[in-house]
Each structure stands twice: as structure tokens, then as C-alpha cells.
Amino acid sequence: DCEFMFECRWLPGDDPQRLVSSVADYAATLLQEMRQIAPEADIVIEPTVYSPAFESDPESEIRRYAASLCGCEGGAGVAYTTEDGLFSQAGMPCVVLGPGSIEQAHRPDEYVEIAQLQACLDWLDALTNKLIK
């Protein structure tokens, strides 16, 4: 047996089905060649998770609200996967924010600076205070 797993992180405007179709077409070509050597050969493509891309609307109310609490402007999107694409697809307005940097994430000795944690706590306090008023 041989198993090949891959992951794609979509950018706004990407068509995931186009890539899946392209992989399936290539697999069909390979399968013909493989069956000449081993007639029982097979290729099964099983998409397991689809996390849609997310692009923040710079004029959205939630983005302006979040920025007003932290005094930051932020960007239009991120080149990594978060659940915001799923929430946004379900009609929930979203922003991506939090302490740390993707530069230190998911690698040996991953860390978040204490000052960044404090800034996040301050932002959450400001959000809580604004929401309960």
C-alpha cells in the first residue's frame, strides 16, 4: 500500500474543485500506467476537510469595531488557515486577531511574547467593557 496525503490552503478567489479535478485527472493517467504493471492497482481520492479561504472586508462593521479597540488597522487577510472561512461562509462576520505571530507558530520553540499576551488581554477587556455598556 502507498498513501499520499496533501493539504491546500486556499486564498480568496481560489477554486478548490479545480485543483481536486486536476489531481483526479492526473491520478487517472497514472492509474492506467500502474495497471499495466499491477492490474489490481487503484487510486482513491478522499477529500477530508475543506476550509474555505477568508478575506476580510476592510469596510465591515466588525473589522472597524475590532480596530477601534486595539488602535490598529490590520490587513485584509492572512495566508494561513483559521476557522474564520467556515464562520464567514455560514454568514457570520469575522476578524482574525490575537497575540503572537505566524512567524513563530507551529515550529520548534514556538512562543508568544508576554507583552503580546498582555496586549490581547487588554483588547479583550476593552471588548468586554464596550459590550456590557
CYANA upper distance limits for C-alpha pairs under 8 A (distance plus 0.5 A):
  9 ARG  CA     51 SER  CA      8.17
  9 ARG  CA     53 ALA  CA      7.93
  9 ARG  CA     79 ALA  CA      8.25
  9 ARG  CA     80 TYR  CA      7.13
  9 ARG  CA     81 THR  CA      6.86
 10 TRP  CA     14 ASP  CA      6.45
 10 TRP  CA     16 PRO  CA      7.79
 10 TRP  CA     51 SER  CA      8.24
 10 TRP  CA     52 PRO  CA      6.93
 10 TRP  CA     53 ALA  CA      5.57
 11 LEU  CA     53 ALA  CA      5.67
 11 LEU  CA     54 PHE  CA      7.83
 11 LEU  CA     79 ALA  CA      7.51
 12 PRO  CA     53 ALA  CA      5.67
 12 PRO  CA     54 PHE  CA      6.62
 12 PRO  CA     55 GLU  CA      6.61
 13 GLY  CA     53 ALA  CA      8.46
 14 ASP  CA     53 ALA  CA      8.39
 15 ASP  CA     19 LEU  CA      7.52
 16 PRO  CA     20 VAL  CA      6.85
 17 GLN  CA     21 SER  CA      6.48
 18 ARG  CA     22 SER  CA      6.65
 19 LEU  CA     23 VAL  CA      6.67
 20 VAL  CA     24 ALA  CA      6.61
 21 SER  CA     25 ASP  CA      6.59
 22 SER  CA     26 TYR  CA      6.77
 23 VAL  CA     27 ALA  CA      6.55
 24 ALA  CA     28 ALA  CA      6.66
 24 ALA  CA     45 ILE  CA      7.77
 25 ASP  CA     29 THR  CA      7.02
 26 TYR  CA     30 LEU  CA      6.82
 27 ALA  CA     31 LEU  CA      6.44
 27 ALA  CA     43 ILE  CA      7.26
 28 ALA  CA     32 GLN  CA      6.99
 28 ALA  CA     43 ILE  CA      8.38
 29 THR  CA     33 GLU  CA      7.35
 30 LEU  CA     34 MET  CA      6.57
 31 LEU  CA     35 ARG  CA      6.51
 31 LEU  CA     41 ALA  CA      7.59
 31 LEU  CA     42 ASP  CA      7.04
 31 LEU  CA     43 ILE  CA      7.21
 32 GLN  CA     36 GLN  CA      7.19
 33 GLU  CA     37 ILE  CA      7.69
 34 MET  CA     38 ALA  CA      6.50
 34 MET  CA     39 PRO  CA      7.93
 34 MET  CA     41 ALA  CA      6.79
 35 ARG  CA     39 PRO  CA      4.68
 35 ARG  CA     40 GLU  CA      7.14
 35 ARG  CA     41 ALA  CA      6.09
 35 ARG  CA     42 ASP  CA      8.46
 51 SER  CA     81 THR  CA      7.83
 51 SER  CA     83 GLU  CA      7.79
 51 SER  CA     85 GLY  CA      6.90
 51 SER  CA     86 LEU  CA      6.84
 52 PRO  CA     85 GLY  CA      5.46
 52 PRO  CA     86 LEU  CA      6.74
 52 PRO  CA     89 GLN  CA      8.18
 53 ALA  CA     81 THR  CA      8.05
 53 ALA  CA     85 GLY  CA      5.75
 54 PHE  CA     77 GLY  CA      7.17
 54 PHE  CA     78 VAL  CA      8.44
 54 PHE  CA     84 ASP  CA      6.88
 54 PHE  CA     85 GLY  CA      5.00
 54 PHE  CA     88 SER  CA      7.67
 55 GLU  CA     76 ALA  CA      6.46
 55 GLU  CA     77 GLY  CA      5.39
 55 GLU  CA     78 VAL  CA      8.27
 56 SER  CA     60 SER  CA      8.19
 56 SER  CA     63 ARG  CA      8.16
 56 SER  CA     75 GLY  CA      8.46
 56 SER  CA     76 ALA  CA      5.50
 56 SER  CA     77 GLY  CA      6.17
 56 SER  CA     94 CYS  CA      7.84
 56 SER  CA     95 VAL  CA      7.24
 57 ASP  CA     63 ARG  CA      8.03
 57 ASP  CA     76 ALA  CA      7.19
 58 PRO  CA     63 ARG  CA      7.15
 58 PRO  CA     64 ARG  CA      8.20
 58 PRO  CA     75 GLY  CA      8.43
 58 PRO  CA     76 ALA  CA      6.76
 59 GLU  CA     63 ARG  CA      7.56
 59 GLU  CA     64 ARG  CA      7.39
 60 SER  CA     64 ARG  CA      6.86
 61 GLU  CA     65 TYR  CA      6.51
 62 ILE  CA     66 ALA  CA      6.54
 62 ILE  CA     93 PRO  CA      7.13
 62 ILE  CA     94 CYS  CA      7.32
 62 ILE  CA     95 VAL  CA      7.54
 63 ARG  CA     67 ALA  CA      6.57
 63 ARG  CA     94 CYS  CA      8.08
 63 ARG  CA     95 VAL  CA      6.59
 64 ARG  CA     68 SER  CA      6.55
 65 TYR  CA     69 LEU  CA      7.15
 66 ALA  CA     70 CYS  CA      7.20
 66 ALA  CA     95 VAL  CA      8.16
 67 ALA  CA     71 GLY  CA      6.04
 67 ALA  CA     72 CYS  CA      5.63
 67 ALA  CA     73 GLU  CA      6.12
 67 ALA  CA     74 GLY  CA      7.95
 68 SER  CA     72 CYS  CA      7.69
 69 LEU  CA    123 TRP  CA      6.78
 69 LEU  CA    126 ALA  CA      6.80
 69 LEU  CA    127 LEU  CA      7.33
 70 CYS  CA    123 TRP  CA      6.42
 82 THR  CA     96 VAL  CA      8.46
 83 GLU  CA     87 PHE  CA      6.95
 84 ASP  CA     88 SER  CA      6.30
 84 ASP  CA     94 CYS  CA      6.56
 84 ASP  CA     95 VAL  CA      7.77
 84 ASP  CA     96 VAL  CA      7.64
 85 GLY  CA     89 GLN  CA      6.49
 86 LEU  CA     90 ALA  CA      6.82
 87 PHE  CA     91 GLY  CA      7.05
 87 PHE  CA     92 MET  CA      5.84
 87 PHE  CA     93 PRO  CA      7.90
 87 PHE  CA     94 CYS  CA      7.67
 88 SER  CA     92 MET  CA      5.38
 88 SER  CA     93 PRO  CA      6.25
 88 SER  CA     94 CYS  CA      6.79
 98 GLY  CA    120 CYS  CA      6.55
 99 PRO  CA    112 VAL  CA      7.26
 99 PRO  CA    116 GLN  CA      5.57
 99 PRO  CA    117 LEU  CA      6.02
 99 PRO  CA    119 ALA  CA      7.92
 99 PRO  CA    120 CYS  CA      6.24
100 GLY  CA    104 GLN  CA      7.87
100 GLY  CA    105 ALA  CA      8.31
100 GLY  CA    111 TYR  CA      7.90
100 GLY  CA    112 VAL  CA      5.29
100 GLY  CA    113 GLU  CA      7.28
100 GLY  CA    116 GLN  CA      6.72
100 GLY  CA    117 LEU  CA      8.15
101 SER  CA    105 ALA  CA      7.05
101 SER  CA    112 VAL  CA      7.98
102 ILE  CA    106 HIS  CA      8.50
104 GLN  CA    109 ASP  CA      8.49
104 GLN  CA    110 GLU  CA      5.83
104 GLN  CA    111 TYR  CA      6.71
104 GLN  CA    112 VAL  CA      8.17
105 ALA  CA    110 GLU  CA      5.98
105 ALA  CA    111 TYR  CA      7.69
106 HIS  CA    110 GLU  CA      6.77
112 VAL  CA    116 GLN  CA      7.20
112 VAL  CA    117 LEU  CA      7.52
113 GLU  CA    117 LEU  CA      7.02
114 ILE  CA    118 GLN  CA      6.67
115 ALA  CA    119 ALA  CA      6.65
116 GLN  CA    120 CYS  CA      6.71
117 LEU  CA    121 LEU  CA      6.72
118 GLN  CA    122 ASP  CA      6.59
119 ALA  CA    123 TRP  CA      6.69
120 CYS  CA    124 LEU  CA      6.68
121 LEU  CA    125 ASP  CA      6.59
122 ASP  CA    126 ALA  CA      6.69
123 TRP  CA    127 LEU  CA      6.64
124 LEU  CA    128 THR  CA      6.56
125 ASP  CA    129 ASN  CA      6.56
126 ALA  CA    130 LYS  CA      6.54
127 LEU  CA    131 LEU  CA      6.57
128 THR  CA    132 ILE  CA      6.70
129 ASN  CA    133 LYS  CA      6.91
